[in-house]
Amino acid sequence: MISASFTASPIGDHDICVIGSGPAGLVLALEAARRGKRVLVLESGSKRSDRLQQALSDADIVDPQRHDDMSIAVARQLGGTSNLWAVRCQPFDAIDFEERPGLVDAAWPIRLADILPYYDKAVDYLTAGANVFRAPIAGVDIDDDGVDYTRLERFSRVAAVQTAHAAEIERSTLIDVRLNATVVDMTYDNGRIAGLTVADREGTRRLLPVKTVVLAAGGLESTRQLLVLQNKHPTLFGGNDGPLGRYYMGHVIGEVADITFGSDAMDAAYDFYRDEHGSYVRRRLIPSDAAQRQHRLLNVSFWPVVPPVADPRHRSGLLSMVCFAFALKPIGRLVIAEAIRKRHIPDDLAVWPHVVNIVRDLPRAALSLTTFLYRRYVARPPMPGFFVRNAGRRYGLSYHAEQSPQPDSRVTLTDDFDRLGVPKLRIDYRFARADAEAVWRAHEHLAGWLTRTGVGRLEYRQAPEETVDAILGLAAHGTHQLGTARMAARPEDGVVDGNLRCFGIDNLYVASSAVFPTSGQCNPTLSIAAFAVRLAEHLCNGERP
């Protein structure tokens, strides 16, 4: 059941109260309901994006060049950020759970084996086909294990979780979703959360008694709730010098090189395609675990992308058309996520060179555009991204690298308040030069592997000695929100334990990317869903840590 307001009808007795209706919140609610538990879901927003409610997430960002605007980092609406992204799915790697002294200052209290059994259900909930993340390339067998060239990322057939499971949520007698219900305070008493103060859209407050609470409001907003609680009870989570709000991570992303494939087979292998399980997939190039240990690399993945569309020197009429589409906000936001659109389009876009490209290349561009529009907007499932192969087999090389946890990369509360009286966040997001150096070493490793195997070649876009500075200059993120409530074996090192229960609070759990001690190379949504399934099982079985 979904109600448009917190007070639309009386709230019945419930076993679990979930704060937030993004992928974590809805997956947990669905899984717990299937196991017979009554679940109340409180969502601050409504079914569609609402400026008034979205403004509740406004924050003081110390360096706006490093961190995405909150309008694209947080989505206060039913389904959360699954409304904004294509939901790229990849599991964590075994090396992400290893202790890597001197490289990553973090330790998971669990192993990969503890979460692996839950990826099957996570893939199903995210409509991503099957728990299959490798695909050999027909006719290709490379006798060099320095790079894993068969790894897949999977894409959701229906990205918005609330849409994918609308019928089940609506008809369930065990799931009660309340929209426009913002939690503004938690009542802490004798080691438990006794109740939640919930405000409706107009600001009217009501105290809600609770049994078990799960914070599933996204990385930043879940951390904000905990910081507000700590502000009232300063000894919680180790106080101001404790781990809460620290170790804020995302991923180190960008392009500083181009890749040219040496054969048509390898060129075709890294395009989007639908596999036998019905969802779109795409391969990534990932240094092997052994190579990462040998060269002291942070985990990182690479894949080819179209050349920068804003640079008319690509001479492609289709890419110039795409550039204009991206530049027009209403159209661009339909094609790609806003964060990606903004990274592609500069404020001083050169218009006329693109017009020349389109005129010169019109027949071929029109045909390619028609094919793309069909695959993206007519075919089901739609193609999740934009990629155009070219005769030269030359592309930009995108990297998506692990960011190491740094205690001074941190979110705290400000003295400013939102319209409901909740302190706003201050986001001091930082990148370490050592991370950029690790990404450069990964490029060097990949370049050597490409040359040795004949798969292709890598060419930097700047002088090699300038690459680390280039990587650091491009470093900006804010949509993955990891580490600020990390799990640990001891309260001195983290905020939650291996079962996601907050240290010192018997009935408060966190289900979000904030609990991940390391970021890995993967996008986090699939693992968020897997941990939500695992937590639902834990709560329904009545187990204690």
C-alpha positions in Angstrom: 0.0 0.0 0.0 1.2 3.5 -0.9 -0.3 6.5 0.8 0.2 10.1 -0.3 0.8 11.4 3.3 1.8 10.3 6.7 -1.6 11.0 8.2 -3.8 9.7 5.3 -4.9 6.7 7.4 -4.1 5.2 10.8 -0.8 3.5 11.0 -1.1 -0.1 12.2 1.4 -2.1 14.2 4.6 -2.8 12.4 7.7 -5.0 13.0 10.2 -2.9 11.0 10.2 0.8 10.2 12.3 1.7 7.2 13.4 5.3 6.6 13.8 5.8 2.9 12.3 4.2 -0.2 15.3 3.9 -2.5 16.7 0.6 -3.7 17.9 -0.4 -0.2 14.6 0.5 1.5 12.3 -1.1 -1.0 14.3 -4.2 -1.4 14.4 -4.7 2.4 10.7 -4.0 2.7 9.8 -6.5 -0.1 12.1 -9.2 1.3 10.9 -8.8 4.8 7.2 -8.8 3.7 7.8 -12.0 1.7 9.1 -13.5 5.0 5.9 -12.4 6.8 7.0 -9.2 8.5 4.9 -6.0 8.6 7.0 -3.1 7.3 6.3 0.6 7.4 8.3 2.7 4.9 8.7 6.4 5.5 9.6 8.4 2.4 10.3 12.1 2.6 9.3 12.8 -1.0 6.3 11.9 -3.1 6.0 9.8 -6.3 7.6 12.5 -8.4 10.4 14.9 -7.8 9.3 17.8 -5.7 11.4 20.9 -5.3 10.1 21.8 -1.9 11.0 18.4 -0.5 14.2 18.0 -2.5 15.4 21.3 -1.0 15.5 19.5 2.4 18.8 17.9 1.2 20.5 21.2 0.4 24.0 21.1 1.9 27.1 23.3 2.4 29.6 21.8 -0.1 33.1 23.0 0.7 34.5 22.4 -2.8 31.7 22.4 -5.4 34.3 21.4 -8.0 34.9 18.1 -6.2 31.3 17.1 -5.2 28.2 16.8 -7.3 25.3 19.2 -6.5 22.8 17.7 -4.0 20.0 17.9 -6.6 21.7 15.0 -8.5 23.4 13.3 -5.5 20.1 12.8 -3.6 16.6 12.1 -4.8 13.9 12.6 -2.2 11.1 10.7 -3.9 9.7 7.2 -4.1 12.4 5.0 -5.5 15.2 7.3 -4.5 18.2 7.6 -6.9 17.0 4.7 -9.0 14.9 7.4 -10.7 18.2 9.1 -11.8 20.5 6.3 -12.9 20.5 3.3 -15.2 21.5 1.1 -12.2 24.8 -0.5 -13.3 25.2 -3.8 -11.4 28.5 -5.4 -10.4 29.4 -7.3 -7.2 32.3 -6.6 -5.0 35.6 -8.4 -5.7 37.4 -10.7 -3.3 40.3 -8.2 -3.1 38.0 -5.5 -1.7 37.7 -7.5 1.5 41.4 -8.1 1.9 43.5 -6.1 4.3 45.9 -4.0 2.3 48.1 -2.2 4.8 49.6 1.0 3.6 47.2 1.2 0.7 43.8 1.1 2.2 43.2 1.9 5.9 40.0 -0.1 6.4 39.0 -3.7 7.4 35.7 -5.4 6.7 34.3 -7.4 9.6 32.9 -9.9 7.0 34.3 -11.7 4.0 33.0 -11.8 0.4 31.6 -15.3 1.1 29.2 -13.7 3.7 27.5 -11.6 1.1 27.8 -13.7 -2.1 24.7 -15.8 -1.4 22.5 -12.7 -1.5 23.5 -11.5 -5.0 21.1 -13.8 -6.7 18.1 -12.1 -5.1 19.6 -8.7 -5.4 19.9 -9.2 -9.2 16.3 -10.3 -9.3 15.1 -7.3 -7.3 17.0 -4.9 -9.6 15.7 -6.7 -12.8 19.3 -7.2 -14.0 18.9 -10.6 -15.6 21.0 -13.1 -13.8 23.9 -13.3 -11.3 26.4 -13.8 -14.2 29.3 -11.4 -14.4 31.7 -13.0 -16.9 31.3 -13.6 -20.6 34.1 -15.1 -22.8 34.7 -13.4 -26.1 34.1 -15.7 -29.0 37.3 -16.7 -30.7 39.5 -14.9 -28.2 41.8 -16.7 -25.8 44.5 -14.5 -24.2 47.3 -16.3 -22.4 48.1 -13.4 -20.1 46.2 -13.0 -16.8 47.4 -9.5 -16.0 44.0 -8.1 -16.9 40.6 -9.7 -16.6 39.0 -8.9 -20.0 35.7 -10.9 -19.6 34.1 -9.2 -16.7 30.6 -7.9 -17.1 28.5 -5.1 -15.7 24.8 -5.7 -15.9 22.0 -3.1 -16.3 18.5 -3.1 -14.9 15.7 -3.7 -17.3 13.5 -1.4 -15.2 15.8 1.0 -13.3 13.2 2.6 -11.0 12.7 0.1 -8.2 9.3 1.3 -7.3 8.1 0.8 -10.9 9.6 -2.7 -11.2 7.8 -3.8 -8.1 4.7 -1.5 -8.2 2.1 -4.3 -8.3 3.6 -6.2 -5.3 4.0 -3.0 -3.2 0.5 -1.8 -4.0 -1.3 -5.1 -3.2 0.8 -6.1 -0.2 -1.0 -6.1 3.1 2.3 -6.2 4.9 4.0 -3.1 3.3 2.8 0.4 4.2 4.6 3.1 2.3 3.9 6.7 3.6 5.0 9.5 1.3 5.8 13.1 2.4 6.8 11.7 5.7 10.2 13.2 6.8 11.9 11.8 9.9 13.3 14.9 11.8 14.3 13.3 15.1 14.9 9.9 16.8 14.1 9.4 20.4 17.0 7.5 22.1 16.3 5.9 25.4 18.2 3.2 27.3 20.2 1.9 24.4 17.2 1.8 22.0 15.3 4.0 19.5 11.9 4.4 21.2 10.3 6.5 18.6 10.6 8.7 15.6 9.4 12.3 15.1 7.9 12.5 11.7 6.9 15.8 9.9 4.5 16.0 7.0 4.9 18.3 4.0 3.4 21.2 6.0 5.7 20.7 8.9 3.1 19.1 11.3 4.9 16.7 13.6 3.9 13.4 15.1 5.7 10.9 17.3 5.7 7.4 16.0 6.6 4.5 18.4 8.9 1.9 16.7 10.3 -1.6 17.4 13.1 -1.9 14.8 14.4 1.0 12.7 16.4 0.7 9.4 18.0 3.8 8.0 17.9 3.4 4.2 17.9 7.0 3.2 21.1 6.9 1.1 24.6 7.4 2.2 24.5 11.1 3.0 21.0 11.4 4.4 21.4 8.2 6.6 24.6 9.7 8.0 22.9 13.0 8.6 20.2 11.2 10.7 22.9 9.6 12.8 24.8 12.9 13.2 21.6 14.6 14.5 21.2 11.8 17.0 24.8 12.1 18.0 24.4 15.8 18.4 21.8 15.2 21.2 23.8 12.3 22.7 27.5 13.2 22.2 29.0 9.9 23.5 27.4 7.9 20.7 29.6 6.6 17.9 32.8 7.7 19.6 31.8 11.4 19.8 33.2 14.0 17.5 36.5 12.3 17.1 34.8 8.9 16.2 34.3 7.3 12.8 30.8 8.7 12.1 30.8 11.0 9.1 34.5 10.3 8.3 36.1 8.3 5.5 33.7 9.8 2.9 34.4 8.1 -0.4 33.0 7.8 -3.9 35.1 6.8 -6.9 38.0 8.3 -8.8 36.6 8.7 -12.4 37.5 10.4 -15.6 39.4 10.0 -18.9 43.1 10.8 -19.4 43.9 8.4 -22.3 42.4 6.8 -25.5 42.3 3.2 -26.4 42.6 1.7 -29.9 41.6 -1.9 -30.3 43.7 -4.1 -32.5 40.9 -6.2 -34.0 37.2 -6.0 -34.9 36.5 -8.8 -32.5 37.8 -6.9 -29.5 36.2 -3.7 -30.8 32.8 -5.4 -30.8 33.3 -7.1 -27.5 33.1 -3.9 -25.5 29.8 -2.6 -26.9 26.5 -2.9 -25.2 24.5 -6.0 -25.9 21.6 -8.0 -24.6 22.6 -11.4 -23.3 20.5 -14.6 -23.0 19.1 -13.4 -19.6 17.4 -10.5 -21.2 19.3 -7.5 -19.8 21.9 -5.3 -21.3 25.5 -6.0 -20.3 28.9 -4.6 -21.1 32.4 -5.8 -20.5 35.0 -4.0 -18.4 38.8 -4.3 -18.3 40.0 -4.9 -14.7 43.5 -5.6 -13.5 43.7 -9.0 -11.9 43.9 -9.4 -8.1 47.5 -10.6 -8.5 48.5 -7.6 -10.6 46.8 -5.3 -8.0 48.9 -6.8 -5.2 52.1 -6.8 -7.2 51.8 -3.2 -8.4 50.0 -1.8 -5.3 47.0 -0.8 -7.3 43.7 0.3 -5.9 40.8 -1.7 -7.6 39.9 -0.1 -10.9 38.0 -0.9 -14.1 38.2 0.5 -17.6 35.9 0.6 -20.6 35.8 2.5 -23.9 33.6 5.5 -24.4 32.8 7.8 -27.3 35.3 10.6 -27.8 34.4 13.9 -25.9 31.2 15.0 -27.7 31.8 18.6 -27.0 35.1 18.6 -29.0 34.1 19.1 -32.7 37.5 17.6 -33.8 35.8 14.2 -33.7 34.2 15.3 -37.0 31.2 13.0 -36.4 27.9 14.4 -37.4 26.2 12.0 -35.0 28.3 13.0 -32.0 27.7 16.7 -32.8 24.0 16.0 -32.8 24.4 14.3 -29.5 26.3 17.3 -28.2 23.5 19.6 -29.0 21.0 17.2 -27.4 23.1 17.1 -24.2 23.4 20.9 -24.2 19.6 21.3 -24.2 18.8 20.4 -20.6 15.2 19.1 -21.1 16.4 16.7 -23.8 19.8 15.9 -22.3 18.2 14.8 -19.0 16.1 12.3 -21.0 19.2 10.8 -22.6 21.6 10.5 -19.7 21.8 11.2 -16.0 22.2 14.9 -15.1 25.6 14.4 -13.4 27.0 12.9 -16.6 25.4 15.5 -18.8 27.0 18.3 -16.9 30.4 16.6 -17.2 30.1 16.4 -21.0 29.0 20.0 -21.8 31.1 23.1 -21.1 29.6 26.5 -20.6 31.5 27.9 -23.6 30.4 25.3 -26.1 31.6 26.0 -29.7 28.4 25.8 -31.8 29.4 26.4 -35.5 32.1 23.6 -35.8 29.4 21.2 -34.7 27.0 22.5 -37.3 29.7 21.9 -40.0 30.1 18.3 -38.8 26.4 17.7 -39.0 26.1 19.2 -42.5 29.0 17.2 -43.8 28.0 13.9 -42.3 24.2 14.2 -42.4 23.1 11.0 -44.2 25.2 8.6 -42.1 24.5 10.6 -38.9 20.7 10.5 -39.5 20.8 6.7 -40.0 22.9 6.2 -36.8 20.7 8.5 -34.8 17.6 6.6 -35.9 19.1 3.3 -34.8 20.2 4.8 -31.4 16.8 6.4 -30.7 15.0 3.1 -31.4 17.3 1.1 -29.1 17.1 3.8 -26.4 13.4 4.8 -26.4 11.4 2.2 -28.3 13.0 -1.2 -27.7 12.4 -2.9 -24.3 14.5 -3.0 -22.3 16.1 0.3 -23.6 19.8 0.5 -24.3 21.2 2.0 -21.0 23.9 4.2 -22.5 25.4 5.9 -25.5 28.2 4.3 -27.5 29.0 4.4 -31.2 31.7 2.2 -32.7 33.9 3.7 -35.4 36.1 2.5 -38.2 39.3 3.5 -36.5 38.4 1.5 -33.4 39.7 4.4 -31.3 37.8 5.6 -28.1 38.1 7.4 -24.9 39.2 5.2 -22.0 37.0 5.7 -19.0 38.3 4.6 -15.6 36.3 4.0 -12.4 38.7 3.5 -9.5 38.6 2.8 -5.9 39.0 5.8 -3.6 40.9 5.1 -0.4 39.2 6.1 2.9 40.7 9.3 4.4 39.5 10.4 7.9 39.5 14.1 6.9 37.2 13.5 4.0 34.2 14.1 6.1 30.6 15.3 6.5 29.5 17.2 9.6 26.5 19.2 10.7 26.3 23.0 10.2 24.6 25.7 12.3 22.1 26.2 9.4 18.8 24.3 9.3 16.3 23.2 6.7 12.7 24.3 6.7 11.8 21.5 9.1 14.4 22.4 11.6 17.0 19.7 10.8 20.7 20.8 10.7 22.1 20.8 7.2 25.2 18.9 6.2 28.6 20.3 5.6 30.4 18.2 3.0 34.2 18.3 2.9 35.0 15.8 0.2 38.7 15.1 -0.5 40.8 13.1 -2.8 44.3 11.9 -2.0 47.2 12.3 -4.5 48.1 8.7 -3.7 44.8 7.6 -5.3 45.6 9.4 -8.5 49.1 7.8 -8.5 47.5 4.4 -8.2 45.2 5.2 -11.1 48.2 6.2 -13.2 50.0 2.9 -12.3 46.9 1.1 -13.4 47.0 2.8 -16.8 50.6 1.8 -17.1 49.8 -1.8 -16.3 46.9 -1.8 -18.8 49.0 -0.2 -21.5 51.7 -2.9 -21.1 49.1 -5.7 -21.2 47.4 -4.2 -24.3 50.7 -4.1 -26.1 51.9 -7.6 -25.0 48.7 -9.3 -26.0 48.0 -7.4 -29.2 44.6 -6.4 -27.9 45.3 -2.8 -28.6 47.2 0.3 -27.5 46.8 3.1 -25.0 47.7 6.7 -25.7 47.7 9.5 -23.1 46.0 12.8 -23.8 48.8 14.6 -22.0 52.5 14.2 -21.3 53.0 11.0 -19.2 54.5 13.1 -16.4 51.4 15.2 -16.3 49.0 12.3 -15.9 48.8 12.2 -12.1 47.9 15.9 -12.0 45.4 15.3 -14.8 43.7 12.5 -12.8 43.6 14.6 -9.7 42.3 17.6 -11.6 39.3 15.5 -12.9 38.6 13.9 -9.6 35.0 14.8 -8.7 32.1 12.6 -7.5 29.2 12.6 -5.0 26.7 10.1 -6.1 28.0 6.9 -4.5 28.4 8.2 -0.9 30.4 5.5 0.8 32.2 5.0 4.2 30.6 7.6 6.5 28.9 5.0 8.7 31.2 2.1 7.9 30.9 -1.4 9.3 33.7 -2.7 11.6 34.4 -5.3 14.2 34.8 -2.7 16.9 33.0 0.5 17.7 36.3 2.3 17.7 36.7 1.6 14.0 33.1 1.9 12.7 29.5 2.8 13.2 27.8 -0.5 12.5 28.7 -4.1 13.0 28.8 -6.9 10.5 25.0 -7.2 10.6 24.6 -3.5 10.0 23.4 -2.8 13.6 24.6 0.5 15.1 27.1 0.1 17.9 25.4 0.9 21.2 21.8 0.9 19.9 20.0 -2.4 19.9 17.3 -1.7 17.4 18.8 0.7 14.9 20.3 -0.5 11.6 21.8 1.1 8.5 21.2 -0.2 5.0 23.1 2.1 2.6 26.4 2.5 0.8 27.6 4.5 3.9 28.4 1.2 5.6 31.0 0.1 3.1 34.5 0.4 4.5 36.1 0.3 1.0 34.7 1.3 -2.4 36.1 -1.2 -4.8 35.8 -0.6 -8.5 32.1 -1.5 -8.8 29.1 0.7 -8.7 27.4 0.2 -5.3 23.7 -0.4 -6.0 23.8 -4.2 -6.5 25.8 -4.7 -3.2 23.4 -2.3 -1.4 20.5 -4.5 -2.5 22.4 -7.7 -1.5 23.1 -6.3 2.0 19.4 -5.2 2.2 18.3 -8.8 1.5 20.9 -10.1 4.1 19.6 -7.7 6.7 16.0 -8.6 6.0 16.9 -12.3 6.6 18.7 -11.4 9.8 15.8 -9.3 11.2 13.2 -11.9 10.2 15.2 -14.8 11.8 15.4 -12.8 15.0 19.1 -13.3 15.2 21.4 -11.2 17.3 24.9 -10.1 16.4 
